[in-house]
Amino acid sequence: MPDSLYVLADDAPELDSPVLLYNLSGFVDAGRAGGGAVDHLVDSTGAQVLARFDTDRLVDYRARRPEMYFANGSFTGYEQPDLSLRLLHDDVGAPFLLLSGPEPDVMWEAFVAAVKELVDRFGVRLTVGFHGIPTATPHTRPIGISAYASRDGLVPEDQLLDMEIRVPGSAGSLLQYRLAEAGYDAVGLIARVPHYLAESEYPQASVSMLRSVSSVTGLLLPVGALVDASEKAEQMVSEQVAGNEQVARVVEALETQYDAFDGGESRGSLVAELKAMPTADEIGAEFERYLSEADPPDDIES
């Protein structure tokens, strides 16, 4: 039975058609767009655990070894993996659910069945999964959000992904697929993060993600602290770009490409007149090399 994968809190309340947000770590999440949003929501709103999943059955500890702490001649702590469903409230007190933690390594179908049971238990009206992907876009332009949905009308048409591709599966993607297959309203949001910042903590992506989640769900989610962090990060990146002529050139080339595609519809052409456009790998390698050699400003935490 799917309920054997989790323990439901004794004080779990009855809810009136809440939204369920989810992000599972371990799958691609460029700039920690999704993970940063989760951390911010938990820290900003407070949270009540409603259900906790059995990570002993779902997580391969040898593939992702949890940290243990050692001091004064003995082990003093253990960072046990936590995959939980939490109850949070937005800025006006509206309740919503947040599922977060490590992506299960095994038993995906059983995990999805367990989440579906929780969706039914709490009367969830809409599920929204979110994460970031690396793309060849510049940090000087807005973070774009792409979307997919189980039916028309759940997300703006101009955000819908219109392509046919094969991609590696994930537990989160399977959850969205199974919910849609069963007739539930389900949405996926993807933040398009500059390739050269994909491995960094990039709060701008989390801000854009939360604002998009608010637009899709009607929740008024807090972003204040993330906006402050994104301004500091933007200052650091801009200073480092300005200090390296080669990096500045590749960012300028990305800006040209971005603007050509962004305005292509009005010009009737999506072809950018670019010369010697660097590849994403070349951009990423150069920028990561420069960042590794540069010291952050004194007022920016590493």
C-alpha positions in Angstrom: 0.0 0.0 0.0 1.3 3.5 -0.8 0.7 4.8 2.7 3.4 2.5 4.0 6.0 4.9 2.4 5.1 7.8 4.7 3.8 8.6 8.2 1.0 11.1 8.4 1.0 13.5 11.3 -1.6 12.9 14.0 -2.6 16.6 14.0 -2.9 16.9 10.2 -5.7 19.3 9.6 -8.5 19.3 7.0 -7.8 21.7 4.2 -10.0 23.5 1.6 -8.6 22.8 -1.9 -5.0 23.8 -1.4 -2.2 24.0 -4.0 0.6 21.5 -3.7 4.1 22.8 -4.7 7.0 20.4 -5.1 10.7 20.3 -5.8 12.8 17.2 -5.4 16.6 17.6 -5.2 18.9 15.3 -7.2 17.5 16.1 -10.6 18.8 19.1 -12.6 18.1 22.4 -10.9 20.3 25.1 -12.5 21.1 28.0 -10.2 19.2 26.1 -7.5 16.1 27.9 -8.9 13.8 25.4 -7.3 15.9 24.5 -4.3 16.5 28.2 -3.4 12.8 28.8 -3.6 12.0 25.9 -1.3 14.6 27.1 1.3 13.2 30.6 1.1 9.6 29.5 1.6 10.4 27.3 4.6 12.5 29.9 6.2 10.1 32.8 5.5 6.7 31.3 6.2 7.2 28.6 8.9 6.1 25.1 8.2 4.2 22.2 9.8 5.1 18.7 8.7 2.1 16.8 7.6 3.7 13.7 6.3 7.3 12.3 6.3 8.4 9.7 3.8 10.5 6.7 4.6 13.9 7.7 3.1 15.4 4.3 4.2 13.3 2.7 1.5 13.5 5.5 -1.1 17.0 6.8 -1.0 20.3 5.1 -2.0 22.6 6.4 0.7 25.7 5.0 -1.0 24.9 7.1 -4.1 24.2 10.3 -2.0 25.9 9.8 1.3 24.4 11.8 4.1 26.8 14.0 6.1 27.8 13.0 9.6 29.5 15.4 12.1 32.6 14.4 14.1 34.1 16.4 17.0 36.0 15.9 20.2 36.7 12.2 19.5 33.2 11.1 18.5 30.3 11.5 16.1 28.1 14.3 17.2 25.4 14.5 14.6 23.8 13.0 11.5 22.1 14.8 8.7 19.3 12.4 8.0 17.6 12.8 4.6 14.2 14.4 4.9 11.5 14.0 2.3 8.4 15.7 3.7 5.1 17.2 2.9 4.7 20.5 4.8 1.8 23.0 5.4 2.7 26.6 4.8 0.8 29.9 4.5 1.3 32.7 2.0 1.4 36.5 2.8 -2.3 36.7 3.3 -2.6 33.5 5.3 -3.8 31.2 2.5 -2.6 27.6 3.2 -0.6 25.6 0.6 1.4 22.4 0.7 5.1 21.9 -0.1 6.7 18.6 -1.0 10.5 18.7 -0.9 13.5 16.6 -0.2 15.7 14.2 -2.0 14.3 12.6 -5.2 13.6 8.9 -4.6 16.3 6.7 -6.2 13.9 3.7 -6.3 10.2 2.8 -6.2 9.0 5.8 -8.3 5.6 4.4 -9.0 5.0 3.6 -5.4 6.1 7.1 -4.4 3.8 8.6 -7.0 0.9 6.5 -5.7 1.7 7.7 -2.2 1.8 11.4 -3.2 -1.5 10.9 -5.2 -3.0 9.5 -2.0 -2.0 12.6 -0.1 -3.4 14.8 -2.9 -6.7 13.0 -2.4 -6.4 13.2 1.4 -6.0 17.0 1.4 -8.2 17.8 -1.6 -5.4 19.4 -3.6 -6.8 21.3 -6.6 -3.5 21.9 -8.4 0.0 20.6 -8.2 3.0 22.6 -9.4 6.5 21.3 -9.8 9.5 23.6 -10.5 13.2 23.6 -11.2 15.9 25.3 -13.3 17.7 24.3 -16.5 20.9 25.7 -18.0 20.4 27.7 -21.2 22.4 29.9 -23.5 21.0 33.2 -22.1 22.7 36.2 -20.6 22.4 37.2 -16.9 21.6 40.8 -18.1 18.2 39.7 -19.4 15.1 38.6 -17.4 15.0 34.9 -16.3 12.5 33.3 -18.6 10.0 30.7 -17.4 8.7 27.8 -19.5 5.8 25.7 -18.6 3.9 22.5 -19.3 0.4 21.5 -18.1 -2.1 18.7 -17.9 -4.7 20.7 -19.8 -5.2 24.0 -21.6 -5.8 27.1 -19.5 -3.6 26.3 -16.5 -0.6 28.4 -17.7 -0.2 31.3 -20.1 0.0 30.1 -23.7 3.2 32.1 -24.4 5.0 30.1 -21.7 4.0 26.6 -23.0 6.9 24.5 -24.2 6.2 23.7 -27.9 8.6 20.9 -28.8 9.0 17.1 -29.1 12.0 15.7 -27.4 13.2 12.8 -25.3 14.6 13.7 -21.9 15.9 11.7 -18.9 13.0 10.9 -16.5 12.7 12.1 -13.0 10.4 11.2 -10.1 8.9 14.7 -10.3 8.2 14.4 -14.0 6.6 11.0 -13.5 4.4 12.5 -10.7 3.2 15.2 -13.1 2.6 12.6 -15.9 0.6 10.2 -13.6 -1.5 13.0 -12.1 -2.3 14.3 -15.6 -3.1 10.8 -16.8 -5.6 10.4 -13.9 -7.3 13.7 -14.7 -5.7 16.0 -12.0 -4.6 19.5 -12.8 -0.8 19.5 -12.8 1.7 22.1 -13.9 5.5 22.2 -14.4 7.6 25.4 -14.4 11.1 25.6 -15.6 13.4 28.6 -15.0 15.9 29.2 -17.9 19.2 30.0 -16.1 22.4 31.3 -17.8 24.5 28.3 -18.5 27.6 29.8 -16.9 25.8 30.3 -13.6 24.1 27.0 -13.5 26.4 25.6 -10.8 26.1 28.7 -8.6 23.4 29.8 -6.2 21.5 32.2 -8.4 18.7 33.8 -6.4 17.4 35.8 -9.4 16.1 32.5 -10.8 14.3 31.6 -7.5 12.6 35.1 -7.5 11.4 34.6 -11.1 10.2 31.1 -10.2 8.2 32.2 -7.1 6.6 35.1 -9.1 5.6 32.6 -11.8 4.2 30.2 -9.2 2.2 33.1 -7.7 0.8 34.0 -11.1 -0.2 30.4 -11.9 -1.7 29.6 -8.4 -3.0 32.9 -7.1 -0.8 32.5 -4.0 0.9 35.6 -2.6 4.4 34.2 -2.0 7.1 36.3 -0.2 10.2 37.2 -2.2 11.7 40.1 -0.2 14.7 38.4 1.2 15.4 36.7 -2.2 15.2 40.1 -4.0 17.9 41.4 -1.6 20.1 38.4 -2.2 19.6 38.6 -6.0 20.7 42.3 -6.0 23.9 41.4 -4.2 24.6 38.5 -6.6 23.9 40.7 -9.6 26.4 43.2 -8.4 29.1 40.5 -7.9 28.5 39.0 -11.3 28.5 42.4 -13.1 31.7 43.4 -11.5 33.4 40.2 -12.4 32.2 40.4 -16.0 33.4 44.0 -16.3 36.8 42.9 -15.1 37.3 40.3 -17.8 37.2 41.4 -21.4 36.8 37.9 -22.8 33.9 37.1 -20.5 32.3 40.4 -21.4 32.5 39.6 -25.1 30.7 36.2 -24.7 28.0 37.8 -22.6 27.6 40.5 -25.2 27.2 37.8 -27.9 24.6 36.1 -25.8 22.8 39.4 -25.4 22.8 39.8 -29.2 21.4 36.3 -29.7 18.8 36.7 -26.9 17.6 40.0 -28.3 17.4 38.6 -31.9 15.2 35.7 -30.8 13.2 37.8 -28.4 12.3 40.3 -31.2 12.2 37.8 -34.0 8.5 37.6 -34.2 8.1 41.3 -34.8 10.8 41.3 -37.4 9.5 38.1 -39.1 12.7 36.2 -38.6 14.3 34.2 -35.8 17.7 34.2 -37.4 20.3 36.3 -35.5 23.1 37.8 -37.5 25.9 36.6 -35.2 29.5 36.0 -36.0 31.8 33.7 -34.0 29.0 32.9 -31.5 30.6 30.9 -28.6 29.1 27.6 -27.6 27.4 27.2 -24.2 30.3 25.0 -23.1 32.9 27.6 -24.1 31.0 30.3 -22.2 30.6 28.1 -19.2 34.2 27.0 -19.1 35.5 30.6 -19.4 33.2 32.1 -16.9 33.6 29.3 -14.3 37.4 29.6 -14.7 37.2 33.4 -14.1 34.9 33.0 -11.1 37.2 30.5 -9.5 40.1 32.9 -9.7 38.1 36.0 -8.5 37.5 36.9 -4.9 33.9 38.0 -4.1 33.4 41.5 -2.7 33.7 41.9 1.1 29.9 42.4 1.5 29.0 39.3 -0.4 28.9 36.0 1.4 30.5 33.1 -0.3 
